[in-house]
Amino acid sequence: MSVQLSETERSRLRGMARRPRSRKQYYRARALLDLDAGRPIEEVARVAKVGIERVEEWLDGFGRLRLAYLDEPAGPRAGPGRRGGDDEDDEA
């Protein structure tokens, strides 16, 4: 089993592997890059410390959603739920 990445996808996955937002994103990006490079799925699963079935799930998810499959939230400080500076509790 393998994956064919475009140059844009390859570049984005390399960035995710260098600076992942989560461990999950790192392992998925690394696995997809390794499969694109022609490494056997058994080796990719062993390196990621998961079963072959899990790597196959990653391939299926990526096949359906492409890079959106690896999207992670920006972090705890981004988006709704972030506390503003106007809260009374902030006064000390």
C-alpha positions as CSV (number, residue, x, y, z in Angstrom):
1,M,0.0,0.0,0.0
2,S,1.3,3.4,-0.9
3,V,0.3,7.0,-1.3
4,Q,1.0,9.5,-4.1
5,L,1.6,13.0,-2.7
6,S,1.7,16.2,-4.7
7,E,4.7,18.4,-4.2
8,T,2.5,20.8,-2.2
9,E,1.2,18.0,0.0
10,R,4.7,16.7,0.5
11,S,6.0,20.2,1.5
12,R,3.1,20.7,4.0
13,L,3.6,17.2,5.5
14,R,7.3,17.9,6.0
15,G,6.3,21.1,7.8
16,M,3.9,19.2,10.0
17,A,6.5,16.6,10.8
18,R,9.0,19.3,11.8
19,R,6.6,21.4,13.9
20,P,3.6,19.2,14.7
21,R,0.6,20.5,16.7
22,S,0.3,17.1,18.3
23,R,1.9,13.7,18.5
24,K,-0.9,12.3,16.4
25,Q,-0.2,14.8,13.6
26,Y,3.5,14.0,13.7
27,Y,3.0,10.2,13.3
28,R,0.4,10.6,10.6
29,A,2.5,13.1,8.6
30,R,5.7,11.0,9.0
31,A,3.9,7.8,8.0
32,L,2.4,9.4,4.8
33,L,5.8,10.8,3.9
34,D,7.5,7.4,4.4
35,L,4.8,5.6,2.4
36,D,5.2,8.2,-0.4
37,A,9.0,7.4,-0.3
38,G,8.2,3.8,-1.0
39,R,8.8,2.3,2.5
40,P,6.7,-0.8,3.2
41,I,3.6,-0.4,5.4
42,E,5.0,-2.9,7.9
43,E,8.1,-0.7,8.5
44,V,6.0,2.4,8.7
45,A,3.7,0.8,11.3
46,R,6.7,-0.4,13.3
47,V,8.3,3.0,13.4
48,A,5.0,4.7,14.4
49,K,4.5,2.0,17.0
50,V,1.0,1.1,15.7
51,G,-0.6,-1.8,13.9
52,I,-0.7,-2.1,10.1
53,E,-4.5,-1.6,10.4
54,R,-4.0,1.8,12.0
55,V,-1.7,3.0,9.1
56,E,-4.3,1.7,6.7
57,E,-6.9,3.9,8.5
58,W,-4.6,6.9,8.1
59,L,-4.3,6.2,4.4
60,D,-8.0,5.9,4.0
61,G,-8.6,9.2,5.9
62,F,-6.0,11.0,3.9
63,G,-7.4,9.5,0.7
64,R,-10.8,11.0,1.6
65,L,-9.8,14.4,3.0
66,R,-6.2,14.9,1.9
67,L,-4.4,17.5,4.1
68,A,-7.6,18.3,6.0
69,Y,-7.3,14.9,7.6
70,L,-4.2,16.1,9.5
71,D,-5.6,19.4,10.6
72,E,-5.4,20.1,14.3
73,P,-6.8,23.0,16.3
74,A,-4.5,26.0,16.5
75,G,-4.0,25.5,20.2
76,P,-5.6,26.5,23.5
77,R,-5.1,30.2,23.0
78,A,-6.9,30.4,19.6
79,G,-10.5,30.6,18.8
80,P,-13.6,30.8,21.0
81,G,-13.3,30.2,24.7
82,R,-10.2,32.3,25.1
83,R,-10.5,34.6,28.1
84,G,-10.3,38.3,27.4
85,G,-8.6,40.9,29.6
86,D,-11.9,42.3,30.9
87,D,-12.7,39.6,33.4
88,E,-13.0,40.7,37.0
89,D,-11.1,37.6,38.1
90,D,-8.0,39.0,36.4
91,E,-7.6,41.8,38.9
92,A,-5.1,41.1,41.6
